[in-house]
Amino acid sequence: MQRNLITIADLTTDEILVFFRETKHFKKLRETELRKYRTRLRGRRLLLLFLEPSTRTRVSFQVAGKNLGMDVVTVTASESSVVKGESLVDCALTFSALGFHVAVLRHSELNATKTFASYFDGSVINGGEGTNSHPTQALLDAFTLWERGLLHSDLRVGICGDIGMSRVARCNARLLNRFGVVPYFIAPPELLPSFMHRNGEIVDVPGEAGFQAQIAYSLDDVIKSLDVLMMLRMQRERREGGAKVPIEAFIQNFQLNPARLQKLPPSSLIMHPGPVNRGVEVTDQVFADPRCAISEQVQNGVLMRMSLLGHLLK
């Protein structure tokens, strides 16, 4: 039976730790040593079916697949017959017939990956869907913390920005909960789902895709206590009618700028899943700050996805 990664629930905690250890191993290798893995999955075909825009996730899967010797084919929304009305089911049947062993799907609709996997003969990886799930981003973010010895129940993580539209926030919360961490969701009420309008309280979302997070309406109220601060962009393209909060108000109350950098503890880590809107959620000074791990997240993403591909196809 083929293995899929559709949600974090598809992985045991032990499997996650195996990914972390192998990713750390890859990270220690020099480029010449990494080349020996280019025969590991030679002859296997990797489909990247990205029906939503993406840079980091798509390119990191391309690099990861090629590092393992895979034949990689990328299909974007404008190149897909979906624009002609083809269903996701027929897409899955077509790419199965073409002999692909793994498909990474990015889609705007919830449960699109599950539907695709039901009709695809190979393994399927969720490359980000809807506003709910992005498991490989959560894995690389958690690895960035684990590698530093930070992934433990005393860790104080703040995820700040457009929580309501963020698949990253939800998926990170689920994975952090596995390690006893209840993150802060930091946002104005307008950028939170209505059931999260509980400032200062912990919300408990039930079900297989559930999670716990503590709500904070103010970044300034919690920033001095954070070990990790992950900033999120305003996802205006997913909101009908545009942003619910004026950009100027968001910048004034939630932007990570020089003044707030001074409030953030010296030992803290700054993260962002990308893409970054400079001048909105962060200023240029963030990238020059020694606490910034944004580029490291991108590098870790390639290596984590190499580990994932290897395990799904072993």
N, C-alpha and C positions, 0 to 999 in steps of 0.2 A: 504493500500500500504506500502511495506517495505521501510524503510529509509536506504540509503547508504551514505557512506563517500568516495567519489572518488577523489574529489578536494576540496580545501578550499571554492570554490564557492557554494558547497552544504550546507554550514552553513551560517546563518545570523550572524551579529555581536552580536545581542542579545543572540543567542544560544551559541556563543563562550564565552560570559561573564557568562552565566549560568554554562558552563563547568568549567570556572575558579573558580567561587565561590564554586562549589561543590568539586572541587579538593582541594581547600584551607580548606574546612570543613574536608575532609578525612585526610588531613595532620595534623590537630590539634588533631585527635583522637589517643588515646593510642591503643596498639595492642589488648587489651581485648575489647575495644569499637568497633574496626574495625570488630571483629568477628561476630557482630550481622548482618552484611551485607551478611554473607555467605548463607543466605536463600533467598536473593533478587532475584537471577536468577536461583535458584535450578531447575534442570530438563531441562534447556536450554543447547543446544549443540553448542560448539564453535570450529570451524575448523581453524587451522593455516596452510595454504598452502603456504609454503615458498620455492619457486622455485629458489631463490637466497640465498646465505649465509647471515645469520644474527645472532647476539647474543642479543643485547639490545632490539630491537623491538620484536623479537620472544619471548624471555623469559619474558619480561614485560607484554606482552599480556597473556602468560600462567599464570603468577602470578595474574594479574588483573582478569582473568576469574575465577580462583580458589577462589580468595577472595570474589567473588560474588556467589559462589556455583555452577558454571557452570561445565559441563562435557567437558573437553578440550582434543582435539585430534590434534597432530602436525604431519604434513606430509612434509618432505623435498624433494628436487629435486631427490636425489638418491633413495628415497623410493616411488616416484610417478611413475605411468605408463606413464607419459610424456616422460620418458627415453625410453619407448618402442614405442613411436610415437603417444600416445593418444593426441588428441587436447584439448585445453582449454575448448571448448564448451562441449565436452564429460565429462571432469573433473567436470564441473559445474552440468551437469545432474546427474552424479553419486552421488555427494555429496548431491544434493537435495534429491535424492531417499533415501539416508541414514538418512535423517531427521535432518540435521544441520540447526540451526536457524541463525547463523552468520558465515561468512567466512572472514578471514583476508588473503589477497593475496599479496605476494611479487613476483615481476616478472621483468625481464630485459627489457621487451618491453613496449613502450608507448601504452596506451589505453587497456592494458591487463585486468585491473580491470573492465573497462566498458563492455568489451566483456563478461567476466565471469558473471557479474551481470545480463546481459540480459538473462541468462539461469539458474540462481540460484534462488531458491524460497525464500531464506532468505535475511537478510541484508548483505551487502558486504562492507568491509573496505579496503581501499588502504593502504597496509603495506609498500609501497615504490615501484615505478615502473619507469623503464627507467631512464632518466637523468632529469626528469621534475617534479615529484610529490612525496611528502612524507608528507601528511597532519598531521598525528599524531605527527610526530617529530616537525613540525612547531607549533602545539598547545602546546606541552610541553615546547618548547623554549620560546614561547610568555608568557606562564603562569609564567615561571621563572622570566621574566621581570615584568609582571603585579603584581605579589605578592610583589615585592619591590617598587611598585608605579612608575616604570620607563616607562611604556608603554604609551607614549604621543608623540606629534608631534615634540617636541624639542630634542628627544632622538637621539644620534648619534651612529649608529651601524655600525661596520665594519665586513664584512664576507670575510675572507682571505684564499686563497688557490686555489684548482683546481675547479674554478667556472664552467668551460665548461662541466664537467662531474657530477656536483653536483645537485641532485634533492633537497637536503636540502636548498641550496642557493636560488633556484628559489621559492620554496614553502614558505620559511621564508620571502622572499621579498613580496610575495603576501599578506601574513597575516600581516606583519608590515605595508604595505601600507594602510590596513584597518584602522589603528590607526594613520595615518598621518605621518608615518616614512618612509623615503626613505633611505635605507641602502647603504653603500659603498660596492661595489664588488671590492676587492683588489687582484690583480693578474697580472703577466706578460701577455702581449698580447697572448702569445702562449697557455695560460691556460684559455683564454676567447673565446667565439664564435666570429666569424668575425664581426658580427653586433655590438658587444660591444667594438670594437677597437676605443674608443673615450675617451681618457684620460682626466679626469677632467670634463667630461660632464655627464648629466643625460640621460640614455637611457630609452625609453618608448616602452615596448613590448606590442603590441596591442592584442585584443581578450579576450575571457573569461578567458584564463589562463595567461593573460598578467600581467605585473608589471612594476614598475619603480625602477631603481637603479642608483647610481652615480658611475662612473668608476674611479679607481685609480690604476695606474701602480706601485706605490711605497707604501709599508707599512710605511716606515720611514716618508713619507711626511704627513701622516694623523694620526699616532698613538697617538700623544699628544692631539688630539682633541676628541678622542673616549670615549664614555661612556660604550660601550660594544664592545668586540672583540671576534668574533667567528672564530676559526681556523678550517680549513678543511684539510683532508689528501689528498695526491696525489693518484688519483684513476687509477693506472696503469693498473688494470685488465680490465678497460672499454675502454682503448685506444689501438687501433690497432697499433702494432709496439712499444708499451711502451710509456714512458713519453716523452712529447715534450720539456721539460726543464730538463737539467741535474740536478740531485739531489743536487750536490754540489752548483750549482748556486741558486737553490731554497732556500737551507739552508742559504746561505750567505745573500740573499736579503729579505727573507720572514719569516724565522723561528722566533718563539717567544722564545727568549733566555734571559739570565739575563740582557744583555745590553738593550734589548727592553722592558723588564719588568720595568726597571727604567724610561723609557720614557712614559709608560702607566700611565695615571692619577691614583692617589691613590684610588679614589672612583670608578674606572671602574670595570667591571665584565668580567671575562674570561670564554668563553664557547667553547664547542666542541661536535658535535653530536656523535662522535665515529664511528668506532674504531680509536684509536689514534696510530699514528706511532711515538713513542718516538724517539727523535734524528733527526727527519725530520721536521715536522711542529712545534713541541714544544720540549722543553727540560724537564728534570726531575724537574727542579726548579719550573716549572709552577704549578705542582700538590701540592707543598708545599706553594704556594702563597695564602694568605688569600682571594684574589680576585677570586680564581678559583671556579667555580660552576659546574664543570663537573660531579662530583658524585651526586650533587643535581639534575642535569638534569635527570639522570638515575632514581632516586627516584621519581621525579615528573612524569616521564613517566608511571610508574605503576598506580599512582593515577589518572592521566588524562585519561588513557585508561579504568579504572574502570568507571569513569564518562561517558565516551563515550558509552561504552557497555550498561550501565544502561539506557541511554536516547534512544538509538536505539531500545531497546527491551521493553521499558515501554509501 
